[in-house]
Amino acid sequence: MKRRQLLLGSVAAATVGAPAAWAQGGTSWPSKPVKIVHGFGPGGPVDLLARLMAAQFAERFGQQAVVEGKPGAGGTIGANFVAKAEPDGHTLFLMASGHSAAPGLHNALPFDAASDFTMVSMIARSPFAIVANPNAPFKTVQDVVQAARAEQGKLIYGSAGQGTGMHLTAVLLQARAGITMTHVAYKGGGALNTAALSGEVPFIITSLAGMTPLIEAGRLRPLAVTSKTRYPGLPNVPTLAETVVPDFDVNAWYALAGPKGLPAPVVGRLNEMVRTTLARPEVIETLRAQAAEPWTTTPQEAQSYLTRDVANWTRVIREEKITAPS
């Protein structure tokens, strides 16, 4: 706990150097405190990752980084704030995977989810999991798919809300497996877990964060994870790709970005900060406590991934006629 508190603590600002041209490697940056914005409330995984980056930022660059959550509209309020910010490196964005779904769920966004952002690096990723109540008649994910095929549309499942990553993953699974199920949308992960534990729904598609104690206690049964490779924290749980849908690969992910036009020297320095941060054992430990694994990329790789992810989820959402929560 002390190590985590130290990691998340603020570091006092150092003396700011004189301005210099961007052509000199961005040495004038940062010239004032930096704001790391995200689109959610305090205490969740996005907020935690933003604070991890903020603590490392201050330590590395000698300027304080302040985390500011702008919750609402599925994260698009925070995204819009960053998209409209000056691209001088003093406003950054802790982006989450729901960002890719926003163009499909919302008809008229005031920003382009791919081209209005400069990606610095991916930070972490975490698979979703299909988890059943132990009293449900499902021992494997193959059992779920067979039951759904036998009675199309009758099998029910739960997620943490309409249009969430969990719901969209279930939609993609149904489309790829040729099955139809009935979705029950709960208001958040707490209500979802309660429904699964009580048997109100036979199985759920959920985040792995906080799920391990329930699985280890035998109160819920894991059937599959949604990543292409097995999750290290549950090595005996198969993937959808190896069981029912070849090449299925969906993760919740997190990335660091800035507004369009963020200067290349700043992007390079931030990318190096992310790489150094994610190599620290205490950071890896903190991520794994949230069922996430470090994921570092080049800025170009992150930008390409975002562009593909936005296009893929926009297509799925529109083809399957998924609407945003009311």
FIVO-910935 format. One record per atom (N, C-alpha, C, O): y, z negated, x negated. Coordinates in pm, whole numbers, plus 50000, padded with zeros to 5 digits. Layout:
<recs>
Y  Z  X
...
</recs>
This chain:
<recs>
49880  50000  49917
50000  50000  50000
50125  50000  49913
50221  50071  49941
50123  49918  49805
50240  49913  49717
50265  50049  49653
50380  50092  49641
50156  50116  49612
50172  50247  49550
50232  50346  49649
50318  50425  49613
50185  50341  49774
50238  50433  49875
50384  50404  49902
50465  50496  49917
50420  50275  49909
50560  50240  49931
50648  50289  49817
50759  50336  49838
50595  50276  49694
50671  50324  49580
50688  50474  49586
50796  50527  49557
50581  50543  49625
50585  50689  49633
50684  50737  49735
50754  50837  49714
50691  50667  49849
50778  50711  49958
50919  50658  49947
51007  50696  50024
50942  50569  49849
51074  50508  49837
51178  50605  49785
51145  50705  49721
51303  50575  49812
51413  50658  49764
51446  50625  49619
51428  50512  49573
51494  50725  49550
51539  50707  49413
51690  50729  49412
51739  50825  49471
51763  50643  49345
51909  50651  49345
51956  50782  49283
51894  50833  49190
52065  50834  49335
52120  50961  49286
52176  50944  49146
52237  50843  49113
52154  51048  49065
52208  51048  48929
52341  51122  48926
52382  51182  49026
52409  51117  48811
52537  51185  48797
52518  51335  48811
52426  51392  48752
52602  51398  48889
52591  51541  48917
52661  51621  48807
52773  51589  48768
52592  51726  48757
52652  51807  48654
52755  51903  48708
52770  51918  48830
52826  51969  48618
52928  52065  48657
52863  52191  48712
52752  52224  48671
52931  52262  48806
52875  52384  48863
52851  52490  48756
52924  52499  48657
52748  52571  48779
52717  52683  48691
52670  52799  48777
52636  52778  48894
52668  52919  48724
52630  53037  48801
52481  53038  48830
52401  52986  48752
52443  53098  48942
52301  53110  48972
52230  53188  48863
52112  53165  48836
52300  53279  48801
52238  53360  48697
52194  53277  48578
52113  53324  48498
52243  53155  48564
52205  53068  48455
52085  52981  48492
52063  52875  48434
52006  53029  48589
51884  52960  48625
51900  52855  48732
51813  52771  48748
52011  52858  48805
52030  52762  48912
52057  52621  48861
52026  52524  48929
52116  52610  48741
52135  52478  48682
52238  52394  48754
52244  52273  48732
52321  52455  48839
52418  52377  48915
52354  52311  49037
52415  52226  49102
52235  52350  49066
52166  52299  49183
52067  52191  49142
51998  52207  49041
52059  52083  49217
52138  52047  49335
52268  51978  49295
52271  51895  49205
52375  52014  49364
52505  51956  49334
52545  51846  49431
52653  51789  49420
52457  51816  49526
52481  51711  49625
52346  51674  49687
52248  51743  49662
52339  51569  49766
52212  51534  49830
52156  51650  49912
52231  51727  49973
52025  51661  49914
51956  51768  49982
51895  51713  50111
51848  51599  50116
51898  51795  50215
51842  51758  50344
51710  51831  50364
51704  51953  50356
51603  51755  50391
51474  51815  50425
51453  51795  50575
51432  51683  50622
51459  51904  50647
51454  51901  50793
51313  51935  50841
51245  52018  50782
51271  51870  50949
51150  51913  51019
51176  51902  51169
51277  51846  51211
51084  51955  51248
51109  51965  51391
51038  51864  51477
51011  51889  51594
51006  51746  51418
50926  51649  51492
50985  51509  51476
51081  51489  51403
50925  51413  51547
50971  51276  51540
50920  51204  51417
50846  51262  51338
50960  51079  51399
50919  51002  51281
50773  50956  51289
50718  50938  51397
50713  50939  51172
50582  50876  51166
50462  50967  51168
50352  50923  51136
50478  51094  51204
50366  51187  51208
50339  51249  51072
50409  51219  50975
50239  51337  51064
50205  51399  50935
50316  51484  50876
50332  51489  50754
50393  51551  50961
50503  51633  50909
50610  51545  50846
50661  51574  50737
50643  51437  50914
50742  51343  50861
50693  51280  50731
50771  51264  50637
50565  51244  50725
50508  51185  50605
50519  51280  50486
50560  51240  50377
50483  51408  50508
50490  51505  50400
50635  51530  50356
50662  51547  50237
50725  51533  50452
50867  51550  50416
50913  51436  50327
50988  51458  50231
50870  51314  50356
50911  51199  50276
50843  51198  50138
50902  51152  50041
50721  51249  50131
50658  51266  50001
50740  51361  49914
50767  51333  49797
50780  51474  49972
50860  51570  49896
50996  51512  49859
51046  51535  49749
51055  51437  49951
51187  51379  49925
51182  51282  49808
51271  51283  49722
51078  51198  49803
51067  51102  49694
51050  51173  49560
51109  51132  49461
50969  51278  49557
50948  51351  49433
51073  51430  49393
51103  51444  49274
51144  51480  49492
51267  51555  49466
51367  51468  49391
51423  51509  49290
51388  51350  49443
51486  51260  49381
51444  51224  49239
51528  51219  49148
51317  51199  49220
51266  51162  49089
51282  51276  48990
51313  51254  48873
51260  51398  49037
51259  51514  48947
51399  51568  48919
51429  51606  48806
51486  51574  49022
51614  51642  49008
51734  51549  49002
51846  51594  48978
51713  51420  49023
51824  51327  49010
51924  51333  49123
52037  51288  49108
51884  51389  49235
51966  51389  49355
51882  51336  49470
51763  51365  49479
51944  51261  49557
51870  51208  49671
51838  51318  49771
51920  51407  49794
51720  51312  49829
51682  51402  49938
51663  51318  50063
51592  51217  50062
51726  51359  50171
51723  51285  50297
51640  51362  50397
51660  51482  50416
51546  51295  50462
51461  51358  50563
51528  51344  50699
51572  51236  50737
51534  51454  50772
51597  51453  50904
51508  51526  51004
51488  51647  50995
51455  51452  51100
51376  51514  51206
51465  51560  51320
51555  51488  51363
51437  51681  51368
51510  51736  51483
51407  51778  51586
51380  51897  51603
51349  51680  51657
51238  51710  51747
51282  51785  51872
51397  51778  51915
51186  51858  51929
51211  51927  52055
51166  52071  52051
51169  52136  51947
51124  52121  52168
51085  52261  52186
50979  52305  52086
50986  52415  52031
50882  52217  52062
50771  52253  51975
50809  52278  51831
50743  52355  51762
50915  52213  51785
50959  52230  51646
51063  52336  51625
51113  52352  51513
51099  52412  51730
51192  52524  51711
51337  52480  51693
51418  52556  51639
51371  52360  51737
51509  52312  51716
51534  52291  51567
51637  52333  51515
51440  52226  51501
51453  52207  51357
51451  52339  51282
51528  52359  51188
51362  52430  51324
51353  52561  51259
51483  52638  51272
51529  52699  51175
51543  52635  51389
51668  52708  51411
51781  52650  51326
51864  52724  51273
51783  52517  51312
51886  52453  51229
51877  52505  51085
51979  52537  51024
51756  52512  51033
51738  52558  50894
51769  52707  50883
51832  52750  50787
51724  52786  50980
51748  52930  50975
51898  52963  50970
51938  53062  50909
51979  52878  51034
52123  52903  51039
52200  52834  50926
52322  52848  50916
52130  52760  50840
52196  52685  50733
52236  52777  50617
52182  52886  50601
52330  52731  50539
52372  52802  50419
52255  52805  50320
52196  52701  50292
52220  52923  50266
52106  52930  50174
52142  52891  50031
52125  52970  49938
52192  52770  50016
52234  52724  49884
52137  52623  49823
52165  52565  49719
52023  52602  49890
51924  52509  49837
51945  52365  49876
51870  52278  49830
52045  52336  49959
52071  52198  49998
52021  52165  50138
52033  52052  50184
51963  52266  50206
51894  52243  50333
51757  52309  50324
51746  52430  50308
51652  52228  50332
51515  52276  50321
51439  52245  50449
51486  52168  50533
51322  52303  50463
51245  52293  50586
51101  52255  50555
51033  52324  50480
51056  52145  50612
50914  52113  50606
50850  52181  50728
50855  52129  50840
50791  52294  50704
50738  52380  50810
50594  52341  50842
50516  52310  50752
50559  52342  50969
50422  52314  51013
50364  52437  51083
50439  52526  51125
50233  52441  51096
50165  52561  51143
50203  52603  51284
50190  52721  51319
50250  52509  51366
50296  52547  51499
50411  52646  51496
50437  52714  51595
50480  52654  51382
50590  52749  51365
50540  52892  51390
50614  52974  51445
50418  52921  51349
50365  53058  51365
50339  53094  51510
50340  53212  51546
50317  52993  51594
50289  53020  51735
50415  53036  51818
50410  53089  51929
50528  52991  51765
50651  52987  51844
50693  53123  51901
50731  53129  52017
50687  53234  51824
50729  53363  51882
50644  53406  52000
50695  53470  52092
50514  53373  52001
50430  53409  52112
50452  53322  52234
50442  53368  52348
50484  53194  52210
50500  53099  52320
50637  53106  52384
50652  53076  52503
50738  53146  52307
50876  53147  52356
50929  53290  52353
50922  53357  52250
50980  53335  52464
51021  53475  52476
51141  53512  52392
51148  53624  52341
51235  53422  52376
51360  53457  52308
51400  53345  52212
51477  53256  52248
51349  53351  52091
51389  53255  51989
51518  53301  51922
51541  53421  51909
51605  53206  51881
51729  53245  51814
51711  53272  51665
51809  53277  51591
51587  53289  51622
51559  53319  51481
51429  53397  51474
51350  53397  51568
51407  53465  51361
51281  53532  51336
51194  53437  51255
51232  53393  51147
51076  53405  51308
50993  53301  51248
50944  53336  51109
50908  53246  51033
50940  53462  51074
50895  53502  50940
51012  53541  50850
51026  53486  50740
51095  53635  50895
51193  53692  50803
51319  53608  50785
51396  53635  50693
51342  53508  50868
51462  53426  50853
51439  53303  50766
51523  53213  50762
51325  53300  50694
51295  53186  50609
51247  53234  50472
51179  53336  50461
51284  53160  50370
51235  53183  50235
51128  53079  50205
51156  52959  50201
51007  53125  50184
50898  53032  50158
50899  52989  50011
50917  53071  49921
50878  52859  49989
50869  52804  49854
50724  52791  49812
50684  52841  49707
50644  52723  49895
50502  52706  49868
50436  52647  49991
50499  52576  50069
50308  52677  50009
50228  52597  50100
50212  52460  50036
50222  52446  49914
50186  52359  50119
50172  52222  50067
50032  52166  50094
49969  52112  50003
49985  52178  50216
49857  52118  50251
49800  52189  50373
49872  52257  50446
49669  52172  50393
49605  52225  50512
49493  52131  50556
49436  52057  50475
49463  52136  50685
49363  52048  50742
49296  52119  50859
49366  52172  50945
49164  52121  50864
49097  52189  50976
49105  52106  51103
49126  51985  51100
49088  52173  51214
49062  52104  51340
48911  52080  51349
48833  52136  51272
48873  51998  51445
48731  51967  51461
48692  51972  51608
48772  51939  51695
48570  52013  51634
48512  52004  51768
48428  51877  51770
48333  51863  51693
48463  51785  51858
48403  51652  51859
48356  51620  52001
48431  51640  52097
48234  51571  52013
48176  51544  52145
48156  51395  52168
48138  51317  52074
48158  51357  52293
48114  51224  52331
47964  51214  52305
47891  51308  52337
47915  51104  52248
47771  51095  52216
47680  51110  52337
47563  51147  52322
47731  51082  52457
47649  51095  52577
47649  51236  52635
47574  51266  52727
47733  51324  52579
47735  51463  52625
47609  51534  52574
47554  51495  52471
47565  51636  52644
47439  51703  52606
47456  51806  52494
47394  51912  52497
47539  51773  52396
47565  51868  52288
47535  51800  52155
47601  51704  52116
47434  51853  52086
47404  51803  51951
47466  51892  51844
47491  51847  51732
47491  52019  51878
47549  52115  51785
47654  52199  51857
47663  52197  51980
47734  52271  51780
47833  52359  51842
47765  52478  51907
47819  52538  52000
47645  52513  51859
47569  52619  51926
47536  52579  52070
47534  52663  52159
47509  52451  52091
47482  52402  52227
47603  52425  52318
47588  52462  52434
47723  52401  52262
47845  52420  52340
47860  52567  52381
47887  52597  52498
47844  52656  52286
47861  52800  52314
47756  52848  52414
47788  52926  52503
47633  52803  52400
47528  52842  52494
47558  52793  52636
47537  52866  52733
47607  52669  52646
47641  52614  52778
47756  52691  52840
47756  52716  52961
47854  52729  52759
47969  52804  52811
47926  52943  52858
47976  52993  52958
47835  53006  52785
47788  53139  52824
47705  53134  52952
47708  53227  53032
47632  53025  52969
47545  53013  53087
47626  52999  53215
47586  53048  53321
47742  52932  53206
47827  52912  53323
47973  52934  53283
48048  52840  53259
48009  53060  53277
48143  53095  53230
48251  53027  53314
48251  53034  53437
48342  52961  53244
48457  52899  53310
48434  52759  53361
48530  52694  53403
48310  52710  53361
48283  52578  53418
48288  52464  53317
48322  52351  53352
48256  52493  53192
48256  52389  53090
48400  52350  53056
48483  52437  53029
48429  52221  53059
48566  52177  53030
48574  52116  52891
48477  52061  52839
48693  52126  52833
48720  52065  52702
48863  52014  52704
48943  52055  52788
48895  51925  52613
49029  51870  52606
49099  51905  52477
49034  51927  52374
49233  51909  52482
49315  51921  52363
49437  51831  52381
49456  51772  52488
49518  51822  52277
49634  51734  52283
49755  51797  52351
49864  51739  52347
49738  51913  52414
49850  51970  52488
49848  52121  52493
49792  52188  52406
49909  52175  52596
49922  52319  52613
50001  52379  52498
50109  52330  52464
49947  52484  52437
50017  52553  52330
50009  52486  52195
50068  52535  52099
49937  52374  52184
49921  52309  52053
49823  52389  51968
49754  52477  52017
49820  52357  51840
49726  52425  51751
49582  52407  51796
49501  52499  51781
49550  52290  51850
49414  52264  51899
49381  52357  52015
49273  52416  52019
49473  52369  52110
49452  52456  52225
49437  52602  52181
49348  52673  52227
49526  52646  52092
49522  52785  52049
49395  52815  51970
49342  52926  51978
49348  52717  51894
49221  52736  51823
49107  52755  51922
49019  52839  51901
49107  52677  52031
49004  52692  52135
49014  52829  52202
48912  52890  52233
49136  52875  52224
49156  53008  52285
49098  53116  52194
49030  53207  52242
49125  53106  52065
49073  53205  51971
48920  53198  51964
48853  53301  51958
48866  53077  51964
48720  53061  51963
48658  53129  52085
48557  53199  52071
48715  53110  52202
48660  53171  52323
48665  53323  52315
48570  53392  52353
48778  53374  52265
48792  53520  52254
48691  53578  52157
48632  53683  52182
48670  53509  52044
48579  53559  51941
48432  53541  51981
48348  53623  51944
48401  53435  52056
48262  53407  52093
48223  53469  52226
48106  53467  52264
48320  53525  52298
48291  53587  52427
48257  53487  52535
48169  53511  52618
48327  53374  52534
48302  53270  52635
48434  53232  52702
48542  53261  52650
48422  53166  52817
48539  53116  52888
48515  52970  52924
48411  52936  52981
48610  52883  52892
48600  52742  52924
48728  52699  52994
48828  52771  52993
48726  52583  53054
48842  52530  53125
48911  52425  53040
48849  52329  52994
49040  52446  53019
49119  52360  52932
49181  52245  53010
49239  52265  53116
49168  52123  52956
49238  52007  53008
49337  51961  52901
49297  51918  52793
49465  51972  52932
49570  51939  52835
49614  51794  52853
49661  51755  52959
49597  51714  52747
49642  51576  52748
49776  51566  52677
49816  51656  52603
49844  51456  52699
49976  51436  52640
49963  51360  52509
49991  51240  52501
49921  51432  52406
49913  51373  52274
49772  51331  52235
49681  51327  52318
49757  51300  52103
49627  51268  52048
49568  51139  52100
49446  51130  52115
49650  51039  52129
49599  50912  52179
49528  50928  52312
49418  50877  52331
49592  50998  52405
49532  51021  52536
49407  51108  52525
49311  51090  52599
49411  51203  52432
49295  51290  52412
49175  51211  52363
49064  51227  52414
49196  51125  52264
49086  51045  52211
49028  50953  52318
48907  50936  52328
49116  50894  52398
49069  50807  52506
48980  50883  52603
48878  50831  52649
49018  51005  52635
48940  51088  52727
48803  51120  52668
48703  51120  52740
48798  51147  52537
48670  51177  52473
48581  51054  52466
48461  51062  52492
48640  50941  52432
48563  50817  52419
48506  50771  52553
48396  50716  52558
48579  50794  52660
48535  50751  52791
48439  50849  52857
48373  50817  52956
48431  50969  52800
48347  51072  52861
48416  51148  52972
48352  51222  53046
48548  51132  52984
48623  51205  53086
48611  51355  53064
48604  51432  53160
48607  51396  52936
48572  51534  52900
48455  51526  52802
48448  51432  52723
48364  51622  52807
48246  51612  52720
48275  51635  52573
48207  51580  52487
48377  51717  52545
48413  51738  52404
48560  51778  52395
48621  51819  52494
48613  51767  52275
48753  51797  52251
48767  51880  52125
48678  51881  52040
48878  51948  52114
48918  52011  51988
49040  51935  51941
49141  51927  52012
49032  51880  51821
49129  51780  51781
49162  51788  51633
49092  51855  51556
49267  51720  51594
49299  51700  51453
49200  51601  51393
49151  51512  51463
49170  51616  51265
49080  51523  51198
49148  51393  51159
49081  51293  51134
49280  51394  51152
49353  51273  51111
49322  51159  51207
49340  51173  51328
49276  51047  51153
49244  50931  51234
49110  50938  51305
49072  50844  51374
49037  51048  51288
48911  51068  51359
48791  51009  51283
48691  50972  51345
48801  51001  51151
48687  50958  51068
48632  50821  51108
48510  50808  51118
48714  50719  51132
48656  50589  51172
48576  50597  51301
48473  50530  51314
48620  50677  51396
48547  50693  51522
48414  50765  51500
48314  50734  51565
48415  50861  51409
48292  50935  51378
48194  50845  51303
48076  50841  51336
48245  50773  51203
48158  50686  51124
48097  50574  51208
47986  50530  51182
48171  50529  51309
48120  50424  51397
48025  50477  51503
47969  50400  51580
48006  50610  51508
47917  50669  51605
47974  50679  51745
47902  50706  51841
48107  50658  51757
48167  50662  51889
48198  50805  51933
48211  50832  52052
48208  50896  51836
48224  51038  51866
48134  51116  51771
48109  51073  51658
48087  51232  51817
47995  51313  51737
48064  51442  51692
48104  51522  51777
48080  51465  51561
48141  51590  51514
48041  51705  51522
47927  51692  51477
48084  51816  51578
47997  51932  51593
48030  52043  51494
47940  52112  51446
48158  52060  51464
48198  52167  51371
48343  52148  51332
48420  52083  51403
48380  52206  51219
48520  52214  51179
48561  52360  51180
48476  52449  51175
48691  52385  51188
48742  52521  51211
48779  52596  51085
48809  52715  51091
48778  52529  50969
48808  52597  50843
48689  52683  50801
48577  52663  50849
48713  52777  50712
48606  52867  50668
48504  52794  50581
48386  52829  50583
48549  52694  50507
48459  52612  50426
48455  52471  50482
48547  52429  50553
48350  52398  50451
48334  52264  50504
48443  52170  50453
48490  52182  50340
48480  52076  50539
48580  51977  50503
48516  51873  50411
48414  51815  50448
48574  51847  50292
48513  51755  50196
48488  51614  50250
48394  51546  50209
48573  51571  50344
48556  51437  50400
48439  51425  50495
48394  51314  50525
48387  51541  50545
48271  51543  50635
48177  51654  50588
48160  51754  50658
48116  51637  50472
48041  51747  50411
47918  51790  50490
47868  51901  50469
47868  51707  50580
47749  51742  50657
47782  51811  50789
47692  51851  50863
47910  51825  50819
47952  51890  50943
47973  52039  50917
48053  52074  50830
47905  52127  50989
47917  52270  50962
48049  52329  51010
48125  52264  51083
48075  52450  50970
48194  52522  51014
48157  52614  51130
48040  52646  51150
48257  52655  51204
48234  52758  51307
48189  52888  51244
48110  52962  51302
48241  52915  51124
48208  53041  51057
48059  53051  51023
48002  53160  51029
47997  52940  50989
47855  52944  50951
47761  52923  51069
47639  52926  51052
47816  52900  51188
47731  52870  51302
47744  52971  51416
47644  53031  51456
47865  52991  51468
47877  53073  51590
47974  53190  51580
47958  53287  51653
48074  53183  51491
48172  53292  51482
48198  53322  51334
48277  53253  51271
48132  53424  51277
48153  53456  51136
48301  53478  51102
48375  53540  51178
48341  53426  50986
48477  53442  50932
48584  53364  51009
48702  53381  50981
48545  53281  51103
48644  53200  51173
48709  53106  51072
48640  53038  50996
48842  53102  51071
48913  53020  50972
49050  52983  51027
49144  53063  51020
49063  52863  51080
49189  52814  51135
49215  52674  51081
49126  52588  51083
49335  52652  51032
49375  52522  50982
49515  52487  51031
49598  52575  51052
49538  52359  51050
49676  52313  51054
49728  52320  50911
49656  52284  50818
49851  52365  50894
49905  52375  50758
50050  52330  50753
50118  52319  50856
50096  52304  50632
50232  52256  50608
50287  52329  50486
50213  52359  50392
50416  52357  50488
50477  52433  50378
50621  52388  50359
50682  52329  50447
50674  52418  50241
50816  52394  50213
50887  52528  50212
50841  52624  50149
51000  52534  50281
51075  52660  50294
51224  52630  50297
51267  52515  50297
51302  52736  50299
51446  52726  50313
51496  52842  50395
51416  52923  50442
51627  52853  50415
51680  52967  50490
51657  53098  50414
51632  53099  50294
51666  53207  50486
51660  53340  50425
51768  53352  50318
51882  53310  50338
51730  53409  50203
51828  53429  50096
51838  53314  49998
51930  53310  49918
51745  53220  50003
51745  53109  49906
51733  53168  49766
51642  53247  49741
51822  53131  49674
51822  53195  49541
51690  53175  49467
51630  53068  49472
51646  53280  49399
51518  53278  49328
51507  53164  49227
51400  53103  49218
51613  53130  49151
51599  53018  49057
51570  52886  49127
51493  52804  49077
51631  52866  49244
51605  52743  49320
51462  52744  49373
51393  52643  49367
51418  52859  49425
51281  52871  49474
51182  52838  49363
51084  52766  49386
51207  52890  49244
51117  52864  49131
51110  52718  49094
51002  52665  49068
51225  52651  49090
51226  52509  49055
51158  52424  49163
51087  52329  49131
51179  52460  49289
51114  52387  49397
50963  52410  49397
50886  52318  49422
50920  52532  49368
50778  52561  49364
50709  52479  49255
50599  52428  49275
50774  52468  49141
50717  52387  49033
50711  52240  49072
50616  52170  49037
50813  52193  49147
50811  52054  49195
50692  52031  49287
50624  51928  49278
50666  52126  49377
50554  52111  49469
50423  52106  49392
50338  52022  49420
50406  52195  49295
50283  52198  49218
50260  52067  49142
50150  52013  49141
50364  52017  49081
50354  51892  49006
50322  51776  49100
50240  51690  49069
50389  51774  49214
50369  51666  49311
50226  51664  49362
50164  51558  49369
50173  51781  49397
50040  51787  49457
49928  51764  49356
49811  51754  49395
49961  51757  49229
49861  51725  49126
49851  51575  49102
49761  51531  49030
49941  51497  49159
49942  51353  49134
49833  51284  49217
49824  51307  49337
49751  51201  49154
49640  51137  49227
49683  51059  49350
49615  51060  49452
49798  50990  49341
49841  50911  49456
49884  50999  49573
49871  50959  49689
49935  51118  49543
49972  51212  49650
49846  51270  49714
49837  51280  49836
49750  51307  49632
49623  51358  49685
49558  51253  49775
49506  51285  49881
49562  51127  49731
49506  51018  49811
49577  51005  49945
49513  50984  50048
49709  51016  49943
49786  51006  50068
49753  51120  50162
49739  51100  50282
49741  51242  50108
49707  51357  50190
49568  51341  50252
49549  51368  50371
49474  51298  50172
49337  51286  50223
49325  51177  50329
49237  51183  50415
49412  51077  50322
49415  50976  50428
49457  51037  50560
49429  50981  50666
49525  51153  50555
49564  51227  50674
49471  51346  50701
49504  51435  50779
49354  51344  50636
49254  51451  50651
49307  51586  50606
49270  51690  50661
49394  51585  50506
49452  51709  50455
49419  51725  50307
49400  51626  50235
49412  51850  50263
49388  51882  50123
49509  51953  50065
49571  52034  50134
49545  51926  49939
49657  51997  49877
49633  52147  49876
49520  52194  49864
49742  52223  49890
49733  52370  49892
49859  52426  49828
49964  52434  49891
49848  52465  49702
49963  52522  49633
49949  52673  49625
49839  52727  49610
50063  52740  49635
50067  52886  49627
50193  52927  49554
50280  52845  49527
50202  53054  49521
50329  53110  49476
50418  53130  49597
50369  53131  49710
50549  53145  49577
50636  53176  49691
50596  53305  49762
50602  53313  49885
50554  53405  49684
50516  53532  49744
50390  53518  49830
50382  53576  49938
50293  53439  49783
50172  53416  49861
50203  53343  49992
50149  53375  50097
50292  53245  49983
50330  53170  50103
50403  53260  50203
50380  53250  50323
50491  53347  50153
50565  53436  50241
50470  53534  50311
50484  53560  50430
50375  53587  50237
50279  53680  50296
50191  53609  50399
50160  53665  50504
50152  53486  50368
50069  53412  50462
50144  53387  50591
50090  53405  50700
50270  53345  50580
50349  53319  50701
50362  53445  50786
50345  53439  50908
50392  53558  50724
50408  53683  50799
50281  53718  50874
50286  53757  50990
50166  53705  50807
50038  53736  50873
50009  53637  50984
49963  53676  51091
50034  53510  50959
50001  53407  51057
50084  53422  51184
50033  53407  51295
50213  53451  51168
50299  53473  51284
50247  53593  51365
50236  53585  51487
50216  53702  51296
50167  53822  51366
50035  53795  51438
50016  53837  51551
49944  53724  51371
49813  53698  51430
49823  53611  51555
49763  53643  51658
49900  53501  51547
49908  53411  51662
49990  53471  51775
49963  53445  51892
50090  53551  51743
50167  53618  51848
50075  53710  51927
50082  53715  52050
49990  53783  51856
49897  53873  51924
49798  53796  52012
49777  53832  52128
49738  53689  51958
49640  53610  52034
49705  53551  52159
49649  53559  52269
49821  53492  52143
49888  53425  52256
49922  53525  52366
49903  53495  52484
49970  53641  52329
50009  53740  52430
49888  53807  52493
49889  53834  52613
49786  53833  52414
49664  53894  52470
49596  53799  52570
49544  53842  52673
49597  53670  52537
49529  53572  52621
49623  53510  52725
49582  53423  52802
49750  53554  52725
49849  53510  52823
49868  53357  52825
49869  53293  52930
49882  53302  52704
49908  53158  52690
50058  53134  52706
50140  53207  52651
50091  53033  52782
50233  53001  52804
50269  52869  52736
50182  52786  52709
50396  52852  52709
50446  52728  52651
50437  52616  52754
50443  52642  52874
50422  52491  52709
50419  52380  52805
50550  52371  52881
50657  52394  52825
50542  52336  53008
50662  52329  53091
50735  52197  53069
50839  52173  53131
</recs>
